[in-house]
Amino acid sequence: MEESIHFDASEQLQSFVQKKVAKLEKFYDDIKKVEVSLKVVKPETAENKEAGVKVLVPNGEFYANKVCDTFEEAVDLCLEALENSWLSTRKSNGANNFPLKFCG
């Protein structure tokens, strides 16, 4: 699900977000739902594009939120933060208890 607040997201931006979110399956096997919110904050400032990404998984959820110059950059940084969070969770919980998969 994608939500844009205080603006209308272009088809190009929506396509970018969908393509990036689809790549999350490379890291986690059992994603139930991904929610992305895009919001313009303080329109008069430079860094005013906020992206929030929530990933629902069987045993909980992961969330990342970033504010940048562009929505694309904010989404990229959110997904990078989620990947890092998954990696650290995997290390702390043990590799066998966290269904991550790596493609490369």
JOBELUR-V833340 format. One line per field, one symbol per residue. phi: phi as a letter, one per 30 degrees, with the letter a starting at -180 (. if undefined). A space follows every 50 residues. Layout:
phi=???
This chain:
phi=.bbcciacdddddddeddddddddddcbdbddabcbcbbcchedcddbcc bbbcccbeclbbbbbbbbdbdddddeddddddddddddddddcjddcbdd bbca
